[in-house]
Amino acid sequence: MTDSKPLNTAKLKEFKKLVHGYYIAHTMANYGMSQVAINIVAMEGYNPSGLFQVGAKDVDSKAWAEIENKLAIEGMTKDGPFSQMVAHGILVLIYELWNDNYRALIAKELNCKLNELYCDVMGDLRLIRHWIAHNNSIADNKVKKFKTLSWPNKEGRFFYTSNEMQNLQIAINQMTVYINK
């Protein structure tokens, strides 16, 4: 028997607020990286073949990491490869926070068993997390089972843009939970 009435609890509101912070972090990181890329290219003496180094500033120490300037600039573009990495981390983190913490807290609030509590948004995100962590961001035919999210919308490699992150945040803002006994 499914309780068809959507439920919203104090812990669900807390989860939504937490996720809101991660969305802001992704948005700001994406914007900040693109601005850094613009500033680097505008610098006098910028050399696309030179090395962008991260780490030790001591001239006798080796950089902790380095990348060709051209690739660093490409990586920092809006919705570019570095933004993808940040988005992947955030998407996995959001699902893990739900699955490892908030789902149980909400079930306790609603006085139901953990396996009786459902959320369509988190069900969709569960699949995305699986594809990121175990399938190199390649969606399989389970993409057809999505109930709320519209991306990825087909099998194969998928990417996250600011649009998809925004759509996820909107879906989380509106999400409710259901009890299925």
Buried (B, 14 or more C-beta within 10 A) or exposed (E): EEBEEEBEBEBBEEBBEBBEEBBEEBBEBBEEBBEBBEEBEEEEEEEEEEEBBEEEEEEEEEEEEBBBBBEBBBBBBEBBEBBBEBBBEBBBBBBEBBBEEBBBBBBEBBEBEEEBBBBBBBBBBBBBBBBBBEEEBEBEEEBEEBEBBEBBEEEEEBBBBBEBBEBBBEBBEEBBBBBEE
